[in-house]
């Protein structure tokens, strides 16, 4: 028998953690470093200059605005009339910009003495009148609002408007995704290193208890009391070794009870998987917590029968341990 570490699971968890971290950084950096007002403006992605497309992000160069909102929108947002400029400041037009009530942008615009000379560039999402989630009847309402001003009417963009609110909402969603993906990445990384640390700890416990092993597993099977390669169980002197997937050990002199636990997953009433564990209970808190689970291989309904020789061997070596109380738990995923 040689040292066995679940390298496949370790690498898999590291890869899953790395992918989650990439998603987290991608979502975080997209709005903070890539899809910014300055970056979009430098690339020529300017409202009124690029082809209008609903839900697309763009930079809006504001050279003028109405002091008061021209419309109140359900949901706590407001529409302001703005004068926007393209890359060439002499090429300008008029449109609406949607902001949340009390948005600092309005205060910022008010603080600028001459917006024509010192335009404010903001990131926004283009919205089309009547599109899903956009302002309904925007085109007709906006046209009515500006109808008395012939100059504005001629230069106005009436089908599309810019929404700072939508952009900020999407940015918030991206930040949430980044946070969730980051937490998931940490969980994967923690699981990977916890698994490896647990295996190292198991080998160290075994080598400390039996110095004659000389940090080698070569003689374990030859001197074992009981070996079941199918289920992944070895009894070596006072220790129970679980070799299926992760390497785990347990000092049976500390155990008070051992039972077989089966976790069954079902879908639409059909069993899709079974997982078997040996549950060991102890009151010696200096050794382990109250309940410890050791994973073994489940081979179906006959798993219990295959465990009987193991329970018999334990009863002979450790007669004070209560054995074989079987518990099962089923979970049906048909409602998911």
C-alpha angles and dihedrals in degrees: 000000000000132000109282123201124179094241092160092059092042093053091042092054092047091051091047090049092049092050091049089049091052090052090049095049092043093053092044097047097042095076099025100050110009112030095046127135093248094047094048092047093050090051092052094251093140127153110256093018102066124060108279113246125170115249092011118133120237144161117257118206105206117201098164142003143186114262092224130042116262093210142015114221126206109257097047102286131124136208120225126190110238137184108223130194130208124220087288103060091211089064104076143148144172133259143141127270121203119217135165113260108272094018110166089230091080091053090048092052090049091052093059112091096202116019091179091063095031106033120188115231116205135175115243143161119246113235127190122218111264096008119137108287093005128112110286118232088007095146096053094041093048093048090052090050095054098032094105093056108071095188094054093042092056094050099036127118100221105172099052133040135185120247120199086174093059091047092051091047091053089047090053091050090050090051091050090049089048091051095047093045089048092053091047089051090053091049091052092047092046091049091050095051093038089055092049092044091049091053092048089049091051093053091045091052091051095046091047092051093047112033089175089074087070091209092303132111094202096108099037098094093044091055099035121122092215135010129186110174092178095061095028099244129142129175110205114177105295096350134087112212122201110197101172108115101320119039110239134170136192131190103231092201085074096048125100100177139014125190139165115250121194122196111196126193117202135187120196090345094308123113110241100173143000128203123195127204135175107226116208122193127199139167092207099103091177087069107036141338118275095274128031125181124208116195117231131174117274113216097177131263092341092064090093091051092049090052094058095084088050092051089048092052090050091049090055095048098035109025094171094065116099107229146197105013101153124209128182135191127192129196122193116208096183091107094056 
